[in-house]
Amino acid sequence: MAKSIMIQGTASNAGKSLLCAGLCRIFAQDGYKVAPFKSQNMALNSAITKEGLEMGRAQVVQAQAAGVEPTADMNPILLKPTSNVGSQVIVRGVPRGTMGAVDYYKYKSQLIPDIMESYRRLDEEYDIIVIEGAGSPAEINLKEDDFVNMGMAKLADAPVLLCGDIDRGGVFASLYGTVKLLEEDEQARIKGLLINKFRGDVEILRPGLTMLEELTDKPVLGVVPMLDVDVDDEDSLSTRLEGKKKVGLIDIAVVRLPRLSNFTDFNPLERMEQVNLRYVRDPREPGNPDLIILPGTKNTMDDLRWLRESGMETKILRHAEKGGAVVGICGGYQMLGASVSDPDGVEGGGTLRGLGLLPGNTVFFGEKTRTQVEGTFLRGEGIFAPMAGVAFTGYEIHMGETEVSGTPLLTLRDQRGQEKTGGHAAGNVWGSYIHGIFDCGECAAALVNCLMAARGLSPDAATVDWAEYQQQQYDKLADGLRSALDMERIYRILNREE
């Protein structure tokens, strides 16, 4: 039977996911077999397991930090918003339908057996389970039938560490207010407070920390600095989307679609020293980039409408007309085609004209494609011709199929060993369904080298082992947390000695 500990936060983006990843790494370094767990995750960043099941990317990252294979049991409920009031509900890796918020809250209590079955399986296999909450436990309008925050802590009988984000301001009020809005038995589950994302001299905080401990009767177990670590983010709250961080020889503009999903596809490109990668929302923002990327989206039809209404479509078409490079991934690939049709009403129904930069036509069906893949570029066109023969791995996760006319871009083998082809290229434009395609260092380097050659620069982008780099970042995260947290006391809490 596993020991458990839970990280809850005073708000979304308080740093729960990163703290859980760091604790997973620390416990694994100390010799324990560790599993992450989040009963319900609302995010558009997801991934596919070896079993072909879908789960939140944050728990994939935490599993990687723990050195274990990700499984859908680590995130039994995943909500992927399709609109402002509705989400696709994925239960233990398989879509169960799309529901409005009101309907889901009436239905969600029926999911508790699924959650507990997943938790039981982890409980039998692992030494420690690091549980992540969602949002805040003090969202008093959502406490009925809660199985994400204190409700999950009760179901797992887990002690809780409550974290607050000092970078936002008001951290003492948010921690104190969160504690005091909870019921007495819920307050008793909180065994310690954590302050996250601190900049400056911690001695300045000492008087406030002492007062906070006196007011809440909870110990402050650490002040975590703003750590300089590069770990995949959970969702669109990521600071990665806020603007460019450096100047590079190659400028890549990723269109920040309203329902942008799996933006972590481009993190490996962002890290390359030759690349300035930025996310753009306004048609005036792209400027004259070397490459425009249309990323994945949870609602291709709605985001295609936005692309057209915002003026971004015109910007992309003019860029392509001048010989500029364009790449589409998943939903972005669908948008680049001639048309997108939804006869079954999967995304609201109807047919839309695509950007027409690729000849394929996409039709949505109720069945969702979920598989890991490996493959090779069969060909390339224009400046991307040198990508022919480049190998990669990744995964597909999409509704709909795209009919490809002419020679396909890729040859693929899925996790069941079935071979197929996919993707398309035309001129300096190509598109594919494959998420994670740039995690392969050879593929990322080949793309950047093509762009550099087109600029008349020496194509000297080096291959980066992204998996090795991620492991280095998990170690760096663990080192930072060990220095900031009272790990001796956290172990006592984990062992129910406090």
C-alpha positions in Angstrom: 0.0 0.0 0.0 1.4 3.4 -1.1 2.0 6.4 1.1 0.5 9.6 -0.3 0.9 13.3 -0.1 -1.1 16.0 -1.9 -0.2 19.5 -3.2 -3.0 21.9 -3.3 -2.8 25.6 -4.3 -4.5 28.9 -3.5 -5.3 29.3 -7.2 -4.6 28.0 -10.7 -1.0 28.4 -11.8 0.2 28.6 -8.3 2.9 26.1 -9.3 1.3 22.8 -8.1 2.3 20.9 -11.2 6.0 21.9 -10.9 6.1 21.2 -7.2 4.6 17.8 -7.8 7.1 17.0 -10.5 9.9 18.1 -8.2 8.7 15.9 -5.3 8.3 13.0 -7.7 11.9 13.4 -8.7 13.2 13.8 -5.1 11.3 10.7 -3.9 12.6 8.7 -6.9 16.1 9.9 -6.3 15.7 8.6 -2.7 14.9 5.1 -3.9 11.1 5.0 -3.9 8.9 4.0 -6.8 6.7 7.0 -7.3 3.5 7.7 -9.2 1.9 11.1 -9.8 -1.9 11.4 -9.7 -4.5 14.1 -10.5 -8.0 12.9 -10.4 -9.3 15.5 -12.8 -7.3 17.8 -15.1 -8.7 20.5 -17.3 -6.1 21.2 -20.0 -5.6 21.2 -23.7 -2.1 19.8 -23.4 -2.4 16.0 -23.5 -0.4 13.0 -24.6 -0.9 9.4 -25.6 0.3 6.4 -23.5 1.8 3.2 -24.9 -1.7 1.7 -24.6 -3.1 4.4 -26.9 -4.9 6.2 -24.0 -5.1 9.9 -23.5 -3.9 11.8 -20.4 -2.9 15.2 -19.3 0.6 16.3 -20.2 1.4 17.5 -16.6 1.1 14.0 -15.3 3.2 12.7 -18.2 5.9 15.2 -17.1 5.6 14.1 -13.5 5.9 10.5 -14.4 9.0 11.2 -16.5 10.4 13.1 -13.4 9.6 10.0 -11.3 11.3 7.7 -13.9 8.2 5.6 -14.6 6.0 5.0 -17.6 3.0 7.3 -17.8 -0.4 5.6 -17.6 -3.9 6.9 -17.9 -4.5 5.9 -14.2 -2.4 8.8 -13.2 -5.0 11.2 -14.7 -8.3 9.3 -14.8 -10.5 12.3 -15.8 -9.3 14.8 -18.4 -11.5 17.7 -19.5 -10.5 19.3 -22.8 -12.5 22.6 -23.3 -14.2 22.8 -26.7 -15.9 26.1 -26.0 -16.3 28.5 -23.1 -19.0 26.4 -21.5 -18.3 22.8 -22.7 -15.5 20.2 -22.6 -14.8 16.8 -24.0 -14.8 14.4 -21.1 -12.0 11.7 -21.2 -12.3 8.9 -18.7 -9.3 6.7 -18.0 -7.9 7.6 -21.4 -11.0 7.2 -23.6 -13.5 10.0 -24.7 -16.9 9.7 -23.1 -18.5 12.6 -24.9 -18.8 16.4 -24.8 -20.7 18.0 -22.0 -21.7 21.5 -21.0 -20.5 22.7 -17.6 -23.9 22.3 -15.9 -24.4 18.8 -17.3 -21.0 17.7 -16.3 -21.4 18.9 -12.7 -24.6 16.9 -12.5 -22.8 13.9 -13.9 -19.4 14.0 -12.3 -20.3 12.1 -9.1 -20.7 9.0 -11.3 -17.0 9.2 -12.1 -15.8 8.5 -8.5 -15.7 4.7 -9.1 -13.4 5.3 -12.1 -11.2 7.6 -10.1 -10.9 5.2 -7.2 -10.2 2.2 -9.5 -7.3 4.1 -11.1 -6.0 5.2 -7.6 -6.3 1.6 -6.3 -4.2 0.3 -9.2 -1.5 2.9 -8.4 -1.8 2.1 -4.7 -1.0 -1.5 -5.3 2.0 -0.9 -7.5 3.9 2.1 -6.1 5.6 3.2 -2.8 4.5 6.8 -2.9 1.7 8.7 -4.7 2.1 12.4 -5.2 -1.4 13.9 -5.7 -2.0 17.2 -7.4 -5.1 19.3 -6.7 -6.8 21.7 -9.2 -7.5 25.3 -8.9 -8.2 26.0 -5.2 -9.9 24.0 -2.5 -11.6 27.2 -1.4 -13.8 27.4 -4.5 -16.8 27.1 -2.2 -19.3 27.0 -5.1 -17.7 23.8 -6.4 -17.3 21.9 -3.2 -20.3 19.6 -3.6 -19.2 16.2 -4.8 -15.6 17.5 -5.0 -13.1 14.8 -5.9 -10.2 17.0 -7.0 -9.1 18.9 -3.9 -10.1 18.1 -0.3 -12.6 15.5 -1.6 -9.7 13.6 -3.1 -7.6 14.1 0.0 -10.3 12.4 2.0 -10.8 9.6 -0.5 -7.0 8.9 -0.4 -6.6 9.9 3.2 -3.7 12.1 2.1 -2.0 14.9 4.1 -2.0 18.2 2.2 0.6 20.9 1.6 -0.9 24.2 0.5 1.1 26.4 -1.9 0.7 30.0 -2.8 2.2 32.1 -5.6 4.0 35.1 -4.2 4.9 36.4 -7.6 1.2 37.4 -8.1 1.1 39.4 -4.9 -1.1 38.9 -1.8 0.3 35.5 -0.9 -0.2 35.8 2.8 -3.9 36.7 2.3 -4.4 34.0 -0.2 -2.9 31.3 2.0 -4.7 32.5 5.1 -8.0 33.0 3.3 -7.9 29.6 1.7 -7.3 27.9 5.1 -10.1 29.8 6.8 -12.6 29.1 4.1 -12.3 25.3 4.6 -14.2 23.2 7.1 -12.4 22.2 10.3 -11.7 18.7 9.2 -10.3 20.0 5.9 -8.1 22.5 7.7 -6.8 19.7 9.8 -5.6 17.9 6.7 -3.3 20.8 5.8 0.1 19.9 7.4 2.1 22.7 6.0 2.3 25.8 3.8 4.6 26.5 0.9 5.3 29.9 -0.7 6.3 29.6 -4.4 8.0 31.7 -7.1 9.8 34.0 -4.7 12.3 36.6 -5.9 14.7 38.3 -3.5 16.0 37.8 0.1 13.9 35.4 2.1 14.8 37.3 5.3 12.5 40.0 4.3 9.6 37.5 4.6 10.5 36.3 8.1 8.1 38.5 10.0 5.2 37.7 7.7 6.0 33.9 7.8 5.9 34.0 11.6 2.6 35.8 11.6 1.1 33.5 9.0 2.1 30.4 11.1 0.5 32.0 14.1 -2.7 32.9 12.3 -3.2 29.6 10.6 -1.5 27.3 13.1 0.3 25.7 10.1 4.1 25.6 9.6 5.7 27.2 6.6 7.7 24.3 5.1 9.6 26.3 2.6 9.9 29.4 0.4 10.7 28.2 -3.2 12.5 30.7 -5.3 11.6 31.4 -9.0 13.6 28.4 -10.3 15.4 28.6 -13.7 14.2 25.3 -14.9 12.7 24.3 -18.3 9.9 21.9 -17.7 6.9 21.4 -19.9 3.9 23.5 -18.8 0.4 22.3 -18.2 -1.8 24.7 -20.2 -2.2 28.1 -21.8 -1.5 29.9 -18.5 2.2 29.3 -19.4 4.5 32.2 -19.4 6.0 30.7 -22.6 3.1 32.3 -24.5 3.7 35.8 -23.3 6.5 36.9 -25.7 9.9 36.2 -27.1 12.8 35.6 -24.7 15.8 35.9 -27.0 17.0 37.0 -30.4 17.9 34.2 -32.8 19.1 33.9 -36.4 15.8 32.2 -37.3 12.4 33.7 -36.3 9.5 31.3 -35.9 6.0 32.6 -35.2 3.5 30.2 -33.7 -0.1 31.4 -34.1 -1.7 31.5 -30.6 -5.1 30.1 -31.5 -8.0 30.6 -29.0 -8.2 26.9 -28.3 -4.5 26.2 -28.7 -3.5 22.7 -27.6 -0.2 20.9 -27.2 1.9 24.0 -27.5 4.7 21.9 -25.8 5.3 20.5 -29.3 7.5 23.6 -29.9 9.5 23.7 -26.7 12.4 21.9 -28.3 12.6 24.5 -31.1 12.4 27.3 -28.5 15.5 26.0 -26.7 17.7 25.9 -29.9 20.2 28.7 -29.8 19.6 29.7 -33.4 15.8 30.1 -32.9 13.7 33.0 -31.7 10.2 31.3 -31.1 7.3 33.5 -30.2 3.5 33.1 -30.0 1.4 35.7 -32.0 -2.3 36.5 -31.7 -2.6 39.8 -33.7 -2.0 39.8 -37.5 0.3 42.7 -37.0 2.6 40.6 -34.7 4.1 38.1 -37.0 6.2 40.6 -39.0 8.3 38.7 -41.5 9.2 35.4 -39.8 11.2 32.7 -41.4 8.4 30.2 -40.5 4.8 30.5 -39.4 3.4 27.5 -37.5 -0.3 26.7 -37.2 -0.4 24.5 -34.0 -3.0 22.0 -32.7 -6.4 23.1 -31.5 -9.3 21.5 -29.6 -11.8 23.0 -32.1 -10.5 23.3 -35.6 -13.7 24.7 -37.0 -14.0 27.6 -34.4 -10.3 28.4 -34.6 -10.5 28.4 -38.4 -13.3 31.0 -38.2 -11.2 33.0 -35.8 -8.2 32.8 -38.1 -10.4 34.3 -40.9 -12.2 36.9 -38.8 -9.1 38.2 -37.1 -7.2 38.8 -40.3 -4.5 36.2 -39.4 -5.5 34.1 -42.4 -4.7 36.9 -44.7 -1.3 37.4 -43.1 -0.5 33.7 -43.5 -1.6 33.6 -47.1 0.4 36.6 -48.0 3.4 35.1 -46.2 3.1 31.9 -48.3 2.5 33.8 -51.5 5.9 35.5 -51.0 7.5 32.1 -50.6 7.4 32.1 -46.8 7.5 28.8 -45.0 4.4 27.5 -43.2 4.0 24.3 -41.1 0.7 22.9 -39.7 0.5 20.4 -36.9 -2.7 18.4 -36.2 -5.6 21.0 -36.2 -3.2 23.4 -37.9 -2.6 20.8 -40.7 -6.4 20.5 -41.1 -6.8 24.2 -41.5 -4.1 24.3 -44.3 -6.2 22.1 -46.5 -8.9 22.8 -49.0 -11.8 22.2 -46.7 -12.9 21.0 -43.3 -16.3 19.2 -43.0 -18.2 18.1 -39.9 -21.2 16.0 -41.1 -21.8 14.4 -37.7 -21.7 17.6 -35.7 -18.5 16.7 -33.8 -17.4 20.4 -33.7 -20.8 22.0 -34.4 -21.4 20.8 -37.9 -21.1 22.4 -41.3 -18.3 22.8 -43.9 -15.6 25.5 -44.0 -13.1 26.5 -46.7 -9.6 25.9 -45.5 -6.6 28.1 -46.3 -6.0 26.1 -49.5 -2.2 25.9 -49.0 -2.4 22.0 -49.1 -4.8 20.0 -51.3 -6.2 17.7 -48.5 -9.8 17.7 -47.4 -10.7 16.9 -43.7 -13.9 15.2 -42.6 -14.7 14.8 -38.9 -16.1 11.6 -37.4 -17.0 10.6 -33.9 -14.0 8.2 -33.6 -10.8 9.7 -32.1 -7.4 8.7 -33.3 -5.1 8.0 -30.4 -1.7 6.3 -31.1 2.0 6.7 -30.7 3.9 6.6 -34.0 7.4 6.4 -35.4 8.2 7.4 -39.0 10.3 9.0 -41.6 9.9 11.9 -44.0 9.4 10.5 -47.4 9.9 13.8 -49.2 9.9 17.5 -48.8 9.3 20.4 -51.2 10.9 23.8 -51.6 13.2 24.7 -48.8 12.2 21.6 -46.9 13.4 19.1 -49.5 16.4 18.2 -47.4 14.1 16.8 -44.7 13.5 13.6 -46.8 14.8 10.6 -44.9 14.7 12.3 -41.5 13.3 9.9 -38.8 11.0 10.9 -35.8 8.7 9.6 -33.2 5.5 11.2 -31.8 1.9 10.6 -31.3 -1.5 11.3 -33.0 -4.5 12.6 -31.1 -7.2 14.0 -33.3 -10.8 13.8 -34.5 -11.2 13.5 -38.3 -9.2 12.2 -41.2 -7.5 14.1 -43.9 -7.7 12.7 -47.5 -4.2 13.2 -49.0 -3.9 13.5 -52.8 -0.6 12.9 -54.4 2.5 11.7 -52.6 2.2 11.7 -48.8 4.8 13.5 -46.7 5.5 10.8 -44.1 5.6 7.0 -43.7 4.4 5.9 -40.3 4.1 2.8 -38.0 1.7 3.0 -35.2 2.0 1.3 -31.8 0.1 -1.8 -33.0 2.7 -2.2 -35.8 0.4 -1.1 -38.5 2.0 0.9 -41.3 0.4 3.9 -43.0 1.3 7.2 -44.6 0.3 10.8 -43.7 0.9 14.5 -44.1 1.4 16.5 -47.2 3.7 19.1 -48.6 3.4 21.8 -51.3 6.0 24.3 -52.1 7.4 25.7 -48.8 4.3 24.4 -46.8 3.9 21.1 -45.1 1.5 19.6 -42.5 1.2 16.6 -40.3 -0.9 15.1 -37.5 2.2 14.2 -35.5 2.5 15.8 -32.1 6.0 15.7 -30.5 7.6 15.5 -33.9 10.3 18.0 -32.9 11.2 16.1 -29.7 13.4 14.1 -32.0 16.6 16.1 -32.2 17.3 15.1 -35.8 13.9 16.4 -36.9 14.2 19.7 -35.1 17.7 20.3 -36.4 16.7 19.4 -39.9 13.8 21.9 -39.9 16.0 24.7 -38.5 18.8 23.9 -40.9 16.4 24.2 -43.9 15.3 27.6 -42.7 18.9 28.7 -42.2 19.9 27.6 -45.6 17.0 29.5 -47.1 18.4 32.6 -45.4 21.8 32.0 -46.9 23.2 31.0 -43.5 25.4 28.0 -42.7 23.0 25.2 -41.6 24.8 24.3 -38.4 22.0 23.6 -36.0 23.1 20.8 -33.7 21.0 17.8 -32.7 19.7 18.1 -29.2 18.7 15.0 -27.2 15.4 16.4 -25.8 14.8 13.5 -23.5 18.2 13.8 -22.0 17.7 17.5 -21.6 14.4 17.0 -19.8 16.0 14.6 -17.4 18.7 17.2 -16.6 15.9 19.8 -15.9 14.1 17.4 -13.5 17.4 17.0 -11.6 17.8 20.7 -11.5 14.2 21.1 -10.2 14.8 18.5 -7.5 18.0 20.3 -6.4 16.1 23.6 -6.2 13.3 22.1 -4.1 15.7 20.2 -1.8 17.4 23.6 -1.0 14.1 25.4 -0.4 11.9 22.8 1.4 12.1 21.2 4.8 12.3 17.7 3.3 12.9 16.1 6.7 9.6 17.4 7.9 7.9 16.6 4.6 9.0 13.0 5.0 7.6 12.9 8.6 4.3 14.2 7.2 4.4 11.5 4.4 5.0 8.9 7.1 2.1 10.2 9.2 4.5 11.2 12.0 3.0 14.7 12.2 
